[in-house]
Amino acid sequence: MSQNSVAIPAPTATPARMREADAAQYVGVARDTLRVWRSKSRRAGHLIGPRWIEVRGGGSRARIIWYAVADLDSYVLAGVVTLEPPRKRGRPRKTGGAA
């Protein structure tokens, strides 16, 4: 490389899975939020937050938590809001016509 050239980093592909801290940043929540969602999911018996992968290890590492990027994307896209035209409120009014 010459003195004036700038090294351009190679593009990095999004990994297929992420550790907890990276997943939290990817979704835009705190790491503790993911932990609370997992805890509430276990107690409620249904999923709260994105799906996760739990790998049980030995020794001091009791478990490793991974999140699949596809699951994170699905979770975020499930929250997309679409607006519908406002509904009329109140009772329908009688229209014209003599009886």
Secondary structure, 3 states (H helix, E strand, C coil): CCCCCCCCCCCCCCCCEEEHHHHHHHHCCCHHHHHHHHHHHHHHCCCCCCCCEEEECCCCCCEEEEEEHHHHHHHHHHCCCCCCCCCCCCCCCCCCCCC
